[in-house]
C-alpha cells in the first residue's frame, strides 16, 4: 500500500469556551437500592468559539464524540448548562430517569435550548437586558418531584440578574431580578449556594449573594484592591460552592479564595497562579478544589488534615498549551474525572479522586466523523471546514513520483508540492456551517449539507483546463442534513434528516450532459422495542440518531446505523431484476407490511411508490435478523467484492462482518472473535474513525493509529488466551477501561507525592520499628466503582452470541488439550499497525487499483495558534 502523507489540508482547531456534564455525580449501586447506572445517559457537552457544540459519551473511559451540532457565522458558545429533572417511578416499578435539556449562551442577549434528537436549535429566548455573560440553573430541593419548578438565572454585561422560566418544556424570559445602579458593573460568573441563594462574581472587586425569591442582597464580599501596579478592580472570573456552603472564587490576581458560607467572610486566600484564575471545579464530596488559569496551570487543592476548613495546594501541572478556560467534573459509574478546555482546542481529562495516582488524557480536537473524502477514480480529495469546501487533485501515484525522482536523481520537497493542485474553493452560503460533504467516485458530483440546506454541484474537469462547477437543484423543503452520501454509480443521493430520518432521491442525467434530482423519498426504519421509561427520560430518542450511512459498491443496497447500535438496510428493486435474496429465507412479513418508526404512513415513502414499474427502495428482507450491537458503531462499510458483506467496528474494538442480505455473521467473524484480535488493537485508546479497503484487507484508522487486518485469513489467539473444554471463555467478556476514566495508572516512580509512607510502631517485644502505611481510599475506590455498561455484551443469551452458533464446539475440536492450535506462520502478515501518523484528520483511497491511500494529518504547529502567556524563564521549544 502506497501512502501519501498530506499536511496541506486546512482544519484549524477552535477554542473551547465551555464544558458541562449532564450530571455532576451519580449515587453508587447498593444492596438496598439497585440504581441501574448503565441506563442513565451521562454526556459531556463542549462549546467552541465557532459555535459548534459537541456531545461526548464518557463510555467508562472510552470517550466517544457522538454528535457535533455545527455552529455558524458570528456565532460562539460561551456557556453551557444542563438541566436534569428528578427521577420518577412508574406504576410498574420502573424508573424514568430525569430528562436532560441543554441550554447555551453566546455573548448575546439570547439563551438557546438545543434539540439533540434533531441536532439543531429548539428555541431561542431573550429579554430587555444586555449580553449574557454567565448562566446558572436553580438546584433541586432534597425531596424533589417532577413538578418541582426551576429557573435559569443569567448575569449580564450591564449588571442585570434576570430569571428565565423553563417550566413545561418551554423557555421564556420571566423578569429582571436585580439592576445595579452602575452599568459599568458586569456579572461575570455565577453559582448557587442553595436553592434560593445565588452567588455572583463581579468585575468591580466584589462577590454578591442574592436571594432570588425577592431580589434582596444577602451579602456583598469585597476582594479589596489589586496587586501593586495592577488595575483598580479585580475581576472574579469563577465562583463555586462546596457542599457545606463555603464559597470558592478565582480572580484576576491569580488567587483562589475561600469564604465561610455562613458568615460570608474570607477564611483563606491562596496565591495559586501567576496570572488570572479563569475556571474552578470542586469534587462532589467537597474534598478537592481544582483551578485553571491563564498561566496554563491546573492546580489541585486538598484539605489540611486536622485543620477544619483549611486548604493547601497539593500540586499543579501544565496539561494545556494555552489558557485553562473551562472545567467540569463528574463522579459515578466507575468514573471520577475532571475535564478542562481552552484556546488550544483539546479537551483534557484528568483523574479527580485518583489525582496524582493516574495519568491525564488529551482528547482530540478533530471530529469523530472524517472531514475528508475522495473520488478515487478522478484522484480528487475533498475537505471542508466552516462554510468552505476545498477540492484537491493529486495527479501522480506515489510510485511514479519516486520513480521519476530516482531517474533524475533530484528528489526535493518541490516534487511533492507539484503533485497537488487546489482545483476549487466552494463557499456554501447559509446560516450554519457544513455538517457533511461527499463526492462521487468519478468526481462528477459533489454534495455539501448544512443544518438548513443541501447543496449539490456538478463538476467537469479536464487536465490543463479550469474546473467547471454547476449547481443542481435539490428540493429539501428547508431541511438540512447531518450526513449525506452519493451512490457509487451516481444515480442516487441519500442523507439523514432530523437526526434519524433517512431520505433518498434519484439523480438522472439529461440530454445536455447535466443532471436533475427528483423529489426525495423517506425510507422507513424498523420499529424497535425500546422501554417506555427510557424514551420518556434521559435524552429521550437521542440514541436513534444515525451516525453511519453507506452504499454498497453496486449501489443496490443502503445501510445505516445509529447510536443505540441498531442497523437498518434497504435494497433497490429494479423492475425485471431478480430480488436480492442471496439464496436465503426471507423474513415472515414483507417489506411493505413491516412496521417502521413512524406511527403514520408516509406518502412520500420510497416503499409505497405509486408506479409499480419504477425503481424503488424497500427494506431488506432479512433486516430484522441483524442484531443490536452491544456498543456504538463507529465504522460501517461494504466490502468492494459485491457480496454485500458489511463491516462494522464499534467503540469496544469489536470487528464484525455481516452478510447484509442474510442478516447473519460471516464465517470469518464466527471464527475470529474478540480474543483473537491483536492485543495492540484491543488496548489502544483510539476510537476508530474510518476504513479503507484493499482487496480483503481493511485499513482502520483513528486519530493517532493506523491498523491493517487481513479478513481473508484467520487471526491467531492472543498470548495467554485459552479455551478449556467444558468451560466458557471468559476472555470474551469486555472489561471497562482501567482507571477512573482518564489515563492509565501511573507507575510507582511517577506517582505524585511519597510512594511509601512509614510510621514508627512499638512491637509486642517492646522494640520500635518502621512499618509501611496503606493509602486510605485507594482500595475502597476499587471496590465501589460502578458497573461497566460493556461487561455483558457477549454473555450467554446475547444477540451476538446467538449468531456465533457452533463456535465453541469448533474451538474445542481444534484444541483437544484445552488450547487452540495456532496456524503456521507464513510471509503474509495477518495484521499490522503504526502510530507514525498523528493527529489524523482522515484517510482516503486514491486510484482504481486500491493500492494507494492519502493520510491527512493536522499537526498543531501547522495551525499556528493564538498568542499565549509565558511565565518567567519559559520559552518555546
N, C-alpha and C positions, 0 to 999 in steps of 0.2 A: 504494500500500500504506500503510494507516494503522498507526502504531506506538504501542503502549502501552509506556511506559518504566517498568518496575516495579523498585522498590528495597526493597520491604517483605518480601520472602521471606527467611526465616532460613536461613543456612548459615554458621555461624561457622567460621573456619579453626582447624585443630588443629595443635598444636606438633609439630615434627619432633624426635624424640629420638635417632634413629639412621639412618645411611645406610651401605650396603655394596655393593660391586661383586662380581660372581661371580669376576672376575679383576682383579688389580692391574695386570697388564701382559701383553702378548702379544708373542712374537717377530715381527720383521718378516719379510716374504717375501724369500727369497734364491734365487739361481740354483741353489745346491747343494741346498736343501731347500724344496720347494714346500709352504708351510704355508697351507692354504685357510682364511683367516681368516673368510671370509664364512659358513662353516659353524659357526664357534664362536659359541655363543649367549651373548653378553655381556649381562648385565642388571644394573640397579641396583635395589636394594630399599630402600624408605623406610619406617621405622616411626614411627607417630604416637602422640600421647598418648591418643587414644581407642581404641587397639588396632588401628587399620587398618594393613594392610601393602600398600604399592603396589609394583608391578613395572613398571619403566620400561625401554624399549628405546632405547639411545642412537641407533641407526639413523643413524650418521655425522652426528650433529649435529641430527637432526630432533627427538629426544626425545619419544617416544610413550608415554603411560601405557597399558600393555596390560591390566593386571589390578589390581583392588582387592579384597583379602580383608577383609571388614568385621570390625571389632572388636566389642566387646560392653560391657555394663555393668561398671564397675570393672575394665576391662582397660586395659593400657598396654603398648606395645612400647618398651622402653628399651635394647635391644641387639640387633643382628643380626649373624650370622656365616654366610658361605657356606663350604661345604666342597666343593672341586672335586677330583675324583680325577685321577690322571695319565692321559695318553692311552695308548691301546692299539692296536697294529697287528694287523689281521686277516690271515688266510692269503692273501687275495686282494690284499693291499697297501693296502686302505682303512684309514683311521684312525677308531677310535672315540674321539671326543673325551671327555675326562673328565666324568663325571656330576656335576652340581651339586646340592647339597642345602642347604636354608635352615633355620637354627635361630634362635630368638629367646628373650629373657628379658624379664621384665616386673616387676621388683622383687618377686618371689615366690621360693619355693624350687624352682620348676619350670623346666625347659628344654623348649621345644616345637619339634618339627620340622613343617614345613609341606608339604602336598601341593599343588604348584602346578597339577598337571593337574586336580585336583578343586576347587581354590580353597578349601581348608579345612585344619584341623589334622590332621596324620597321627598323631602320637604325642606323649605327654607323659611326662616322667621327672623324678623328684625324689629327694632323699635326706634324711638326718637332719642338716640344716645350716640356717643362716639364709637370709635373702633373698639372691639372687644379684645382685650389682651390676656385675659385669664378666664377659665371656666371650671366650675366645680359642681358636684351633684350632692344633694342632701342625703345623708346616710339614713339607713333604715333603723327603726327602733328595735329593741331586743325581741319583742313579740310582734313581728310584722306579719301582715297578711297581704294577699294580692290586691286588696282595696286600699292599702296604705298609700297616701298621696306623697309625692316627692316633687321637688323643684330643682331646676337648674339655676345657679347663681353665677352671674358674669360680672367681671370687673372691667371697666372701660378706660380708655386713654384720657377722658375728660373728667375722671373722678366720680363716676356713677357706679353704683352697685344695683344691678337690675335682676328681676326674677322672671323666669320663663316657666310656663306650665307644660308638663309632659303627660298629663292625665289622659286616659282613654286612647292611648296611642297617638296623640296629637302633639304638636309643638307650636306654641304661640306665646307672644310677649304678654306678660301679666301686669307688671308695674315696676316703677323705679323706686328702689328701696332707700338708697342714700344718694344725696347730691352734695358733694363737698363744696365749700364756699369758693375755693380757688380751683379753676380749671387746669392749673399747672400741675396739680397732683394727679399722678397716674396710678391706677391699681394694676400692679404688675403680676402678682402671684396670689393664689387663693387655696384654702383648705378648710375643712370643717373640724372643729374641736368636738362637737357633739351634734345632735340633730338640729339644734336651734341656734347654735353659735358658730358663725363663720369668721375665720381669721384671714386678713388680707395684708399682703406685703405691699408697701407703697414706695413711691420714688422720692419721698421727702424725709427720709431717715426715720420712718415710723412703721409700726405694725399695729393694725387696728383690729379689735374684736367687736363684731356687731351681732345683735340679736335679730334674726330675720323675721321674727314674729311681729315686731313693732318698729324695727329700724333703729333702735337705740344703740348708742355707742357703749359697749360694756367696759372696755378699757383701751387706752392708747399707750403703746410701749415705744419709747424713744431710743434710738440707737446712738444718739449723740452725733458728733462731727466726724468727718472722715479723717484719715491719717494726714499728717503734715504734708502740705503741698498738693493734696488731692482736692476733688470738688467739694463744695459745701454740703451737698446732700448725698446720703447713702441710699443706694437702690437695693431693695430687698427682692432679689431675683427668685427666691424659692422659699416656701414655708411648708412644713409638715407637722402633724401632730402624732405623738406617741400614744399607745393605748391607755396610758394613765392620765392623759390630758395635757402633758407637757408639750410646749411648742418649740419646734426647731426651725431656725431660719438660716439662710445663706445669703450673703450680701456682696456688694461691690468692693468691700475691703478685703475679701478673701477669708472672712471669719465665719465660723459656724457658731451660732448662739443658741443656748437652751434656756427657755423661760418656764418658770413654775406655772402649771396650768391652773392653780387655784388663786394665787396672789398676783399673777401676771407680772412678776418681777424677774429680772435676769438672774439666773442661777449660775451660769457658766459661759465663758467665751473662749473659743479655741481658734488660734490662728493656724488654719489648716492648709491654706493655699496662698500662693504669691500673687494671684490675680483673682478676679471675680469668681465667686461660687455661683454657678448657673443652675444646678439641679440638686435635688435631695431625694432620698428614699429611706424608708425605715422597715425593719423586719416586723412581721405581723405580731410577734410577741414582745416587741419593743427592746430586744436585746442588742440590736446593732443599728447604727446610723451610717448611711453612705452619702458621700458628697462628690460632685463632679464640678470641675472648674475650667476657667479659660486657660489655665496653665497645663491642661491636658491630664491632670492628675485625677484619679479616682481614689478617694480616701475612705478608710474604714475606721469607725469608732466603736468602742465597746465600753460597757460599764465597768468602773473600777471596783474590784472585789472588796466587799466590806465597807464601801462608802456609798451611802444612799444617794442616788441620783447624780453621781459624779461620773464623768465620761473622760476617756483618754483615747488618743489616736493610736490605733494598732499598727497600721502601715498604709502606704499609698503606692500605687502603680500607675504607669502611663500606658494604658491599653489603646488609647486613641492617638491619632496623629494630629488631631485638632481639638477644638473645644469639646467638652463633655456637656452637651446642652440639655439632654433629656434622660430621665431614668424612670424605671417602673420595676416592681418586684412581684413575684408570685411564689407561693408555697403551697404544696399539695400534690397529690397524685405521684408521690415518689420523687418530686422535684422541689428544689429550693434555689431559685435563681434570681439574678438581677440583670436587667437588660438596659443598656445605655446606648446613646447615639449622639451624633453631632455632625458638623460640616464635612467630615471625611466620608460620610455616607455608609459606613459599615456598622451594622448593629453588633454590639459586643455582649456576649452572655457570660456572666460571672457567677460563681457559686456564692450563695448567700449564707446559708447555715454552715457550710463547709468552707467558708472563706479562709484562705491561707493553706488549705489542705488539698484543693483541687485547682486545676488549670482553668483559665478562661478560654472562650472560644469566639472567634471572629466570624460572623456570618457574612456571606457575600452581598455586595451592593448591586449585583447583576440580577436580572429577573429569572425566575424559575422557567418561564416559557421563553424559548430562544427568540432573540430579536434578529436572527439571521436566517435567510432561506436561500435556496439556489435553484437555478434552472440548469441541470447537468448537461443536457444536450446542447444548449447555447453557451455553456460555460459562463453564465451570469451568476452574480452573487448579489442578493438583496439585503439591505439593512435599513432599520428605521429607528428613529428616536424623536420624541416630541411630536411635531407635526410634519416632519421631513422624512421622505423616503429617498434612499440613495441606491443607485444601480451601478454595479461594477462589472467589468469584463476582465477575465483572466484568460487571455487567448492561448497561451502556450502551456503544455503539460510540463511538470517538474523535470521529467527525464529529458525532454528536449532542451530545456534551459541548461541542464548540466552537460548534456552532450555538446551543445554549441559552445559553452564555456570551455570545455575540455579541448575542443578542436582549435579554438582561438587562443587558448591559454590566457584568457583575460576575463576572469570572473570577479565582478565588483558588485557593490550594493545597487549600482545603477542598472545592472542587468535585471535585478528583481523588480525595481521600480518600473521598468519598461514593460513588465508583464502584467501590469494592472492599469486599467483605464476607467475613470469615472465617466460613465455614459450620461447620467442624468441625476438631477436633484428635483424631486417632485414635492411640492408643498401642498399638503392636504388641508384645505380650509375647513374650519369648524370651531365649535366652542371647546371641544375636548381633544386630547392627544390621541395618537394612534394606539389602539389596543391590540391589533393583529394585522399582519400583512402576509401575502403569499404570491407566488409566481408559478406559472405553468412550467412543465418540464422543458418545453422548447423555447421558453422565453417570449411567447407571443401575447400572453395575458398576465396582467398584474392587478391585484386587488388589495385595498387597504381599508380597514374598518376602524371607526371610532364609536363612541357610545351613542351617537346620534345619526350616523350615516355610514354607507359603504360605497367607496369609490372604486370603479373598475376601469382599467385602461388597456388599450391595445397597443402593443409595441412592435415597431418594424425597424429592423437594424440590418444594415449591410456594411461589411468591412470597408472602412475608409469614408463612410457616409455618416452624417449626424443621425441620431436616434429620432424616429418619428413617434410621437405619443398622441393617441386619440382617445378621448373619453367615451365610455359606453354607459348608456343609461341603465340603471337598475332601480326598480321601484321597491323601496323598503318601508314605505309609509311612515317615514320619520324615525324608524327604529334602526339602531346601530347593531353592532355585534361584538362579542368578546373574543370570538375566534372565527377565522374564515379559511376555507380550503378550496382549491381548484383541482378537479379530477385530472389524472394524467393524460386523458385523451382530449381535454379542454372542452368537453361537451356539457359539463355540469359544474356548478359552483354551489358550495354549501357553507352555511355559517350557523353560529349559535346566537340566538336572540333571547333577551331577557334572562340570560344565565343558563337556562335549561331547555329552551325550545330549539329544536334542530330544523332549520329551513334549507330548502334546496330549490334551484332554478336551472332551467335548461339554457345552455349557450348555443346559439345557432349561427352558422356563417351565412353571409349574404352574397349575392352575385358580385358585388363590387369589392369583395375581399374583406369587408368589415364584419362585425359581429353584433347580434342583438341578444338580449336576455329576456326570457319570458317571465310571466308573473310567478313569484315564488310560491311554493307549497310547503306545508308543515308536515314533518314526519312524526307519526305517533310513537311514543315510547311505551314500554311495558309498564303496567301498573305494579308497583312493588308493595309488599305488605310491611308497612312501617308502623310501629306502635303509635297510637294516638298521643300518648304522653310525650313522646319525643318530638312530634310535629308541632304540638302546642307550646312547647317550652324551648329553652336554649336559643338556638339560632334558627329555629323553625325548619324550613325546607332548604336551608342553605347548602346542605350536603349533596343536594341533587344538581348543583352547578356542574356543568360539563366542562372539563379541562382538557380532554383529549378528543380529537376528531381526525379521522384519516380515511382515505380511499384505498381500495385495493389497486394493484398495478394495472388491471384491465378495466378499471372504472366501473365494475359491475357490483361492487359491494362497498358499503359505507359503515364504519364502526365509530362508536362514541363511548366514552367512559366518564363517570362523574366522581366527585369527592367521596361518595359513600361506598365506592367500589363496584357499582353496578355497571354492566356493559350492555349496550344495545347495538344490534346490527340490522341493516336493511340491504335488500338485494334489488337489482334493476330487472324488471320484467319487460322483455322486448317481444312484441308480437311475432310469433313464428318460431322463436327460440325455445329450446327445452328449458324447463325450470332448473335452477341451480340447487340440486339436492345431494350431489356427490355420493349417490348410492345409499343414502341414509333414510331412516324412517322419520317422517316429519312429526311435528307436534300434533296433539289431538285436535286442536281447533285451528282454523285457517287464519291467515294474516289479517284479513279484513274483519274477522269476528273477534280477534284478540283485543282485550281491553287495553286502553292506553292510560297515560297520566291524566288525561283530560276527562272531566265529568260529562262534558257535552261533545257532540260530534263536531268536527271541524270541516266546514265546507271546502276549504282550500287544501285539505289534506291530499297528498300525492296518492294515498292508498284508496281514495274514493274518486278517482278521476272519472269524469263523465264520459270520456271517449275510451271504449274498450280496446281500440286498436292503437292507442298511444302508448309510448313508453311510460312506465310508472314505477315508482319505488314502493316496495312493500316490506313489511317486517320479515326478516329471515325466518324460515320455518322452524328452525331449532334455536332461535334466540333465547327462549326460556331456559334452555339447558345450560347456558353459560352461567357459572356460579358467581355469587357475590364474593368479591375479593376481600381478604381479611384486612387490607390496608389500602391507602390511596394509590391508584396507578399514576405513575409519572411518565411512562413511556408507553405508547400504543402505536404499533406499526405492522403492516402486512409484509410478508415475505415477497421478494420480487419474483418468486418462481411461479406465480399464478395458481397456487394450490390453496389459496385462502387460509394460509397459516398466519395466525395473528399473534404477534409477540406482545407480551405485557410485562412491564417491570414496575414494581411497587417501591414505596419508601422503605420497606423492610428488606430490600435487596432480593426479593423473590423474582426469579426469571422464569416466566411461564409461556409456553407456546400452545395455543389452542387451534383446533380445527374449527374455524368460524362457522362453516356450513353444518358440521355435525354437532357442534356445541360441546366438544369433549377435549380433554388434554391430549396433546400429541404423545407419541411413543417416547420421544426424547425427554419430554417433561416428566413422564412417569418414571423413567429410569434415572434421570438426573435431578434428584430432589435437592432441597436447600443444603444439606450437609456436604453434598458433592461440589458445590460451588467453591471456587478458590477462596481461601481464607482472606487473602488480600482484598477481595471484592466484598466479602461479608463484613469485614471490620471497618472498612472505610466509612468516615462520617459524611462523605459526599452523598447528596441526593442526586440520583441520575436525572439528566435533563433531556436527553435525546439519544437517537441511534442512527447509525449509517450502516447499510447493508453492503457486504462484499461477498456475493455468492451465498454460501452457507455460513459465513462469518458475520457476526454483529459487532460493531464498534460502539460501545456505550460510553457516554461521557457525562461528567459532572463539571462543576466549576473549577476543579483542580485536578481531575483524574481522567484518564482515558483507558478503557478496558476493552480487550478483544476476547470473545468467546466463539468457539467453533461449534455450531449446532449440528454438524454432520457427524460428530464423534462424541462418545460418552466421556464424561469427566471422571477423574479419579476421586476417591474419598479423601477428605482432608485427614491429615495425620491425627491419629487418636480416635477417629470416628469408627465405631464398630457396630455391628448388628448381631445381637445374641439371639440364638434360636429360642422362640417362645416368648421373647420379651420385646416390648415396644422400644424403638429407637428414640430415646429422649433427646438426642442431639437435634431432632427436628423442631423441637419446641423453641419458638422465638423468644429471646430474652430481651429485657429492656436494656438500653444503653447504660454502661457502668457509670456510676457517679450520680450527682444530683441534678443533671440536666445541662451542665455547661461542658467543660472539657473533662478529660480523664483525670484520675487521681495523680497527684504529684509523687515523684519518687521521694524517698526519705530525705535525701540531701537537699531537695528543692522546697520542702515544706517550710512555710514562713513561720519563724519563731523556733523555740527549742524543740528538738525532736524527742529527747529523752529527759523527763523530769524525775529527779530523785529526791527522796526525803530520808532523813535520818531517824531510824526507829531503834527501840531497845528490845532485844530479844528476851526470851524466857530465861536464858542463861545469864542475863544481866549485861551482856556486851551490846554495844551500839554498832549499827552497820547501815549502809545505804541500800534502799530498795527503790525500784522504779515505780512511778505512779502512773495509773491509767488515765488517759484523757477522757474527761467527762463528756458525754453526749455523743461520742462517735459510734459506740456500739448501739446506743439507743436509736440513733438515726438510721442505722442499717435495718433495725427491726421494725421501725414504724413507717418505713417507706410504703407508699400506696401501691396497689397492684398495678401491673402493666396491662395496657389495652392490647398488647401483642402476644400475651402469653398463651392464649388458647386458640390460635388461628388454625392450627393443624391438629387439634385434639380429635379423638375418635368421634365421628359423627359430623365433623365439619364438612363444608361443601367441597373443598379441595381434596380432602382425604377420600371422599366418596368417588371422586374422579380417578383416584390412584388405585383402583381395584386391582388386586393381584400383585401389587408392587412388593409387599413384604415377603410373600412367598417366593417371588423371583429372587429377592436378595438372599433369602435363606438357602435356596438351592445353590446359589453361587458360592456361598460361604459355608461349607459343611462344618468347619471348625469354629464357627462363630464369628468369622470376619469375612469381609467382602474382598474377593480377589481383585487385584489391581492389574489392569491391562498392561501389556508390554509397551515400553516406551518406543517411540519412533521419532523421526526427524520433524514431523509436522506438529507444531505447537497446538495444544488444546486451548490455551488461553495466554494472554499477555497483558501487561499493564504498564503505565508510566505516569509519573507526576511531573513530567518535564514542562508541560504547558499549564500556565495559570496566570491570572484567572481567565477562564474560558467563557466567552460570550456565546459562541456557537460553533458547531462542527457540521459541515455540509459536504455533500458529494459533488464531484466535478467529473465531466466526461461521461461517455456512454458505456465504458467498459468496467465501471465500478472499481477502478484501480487508483483513484485519486480522491483525497479529501482536503478541504481547507479548514484549518483550525484557527478560529478568530479569537485572538487574545485581547484583553483590555487591561494592560498594566496601569497601575495607579499613577505612576510617574508620567505616563503619556498624556494624562489629562491636566497636568499642571497642578491645580489646586489653589485654594484661596490662601491669602497670607495668614499666618498663624503666629501665636505668641512664642517667643524664645526666651527661656529663663537664663539666668546668669550662668555663663560657661557652656551654654548649648550652642550647637551648630548643626547644619545639615550634613549627613554622612554622604 
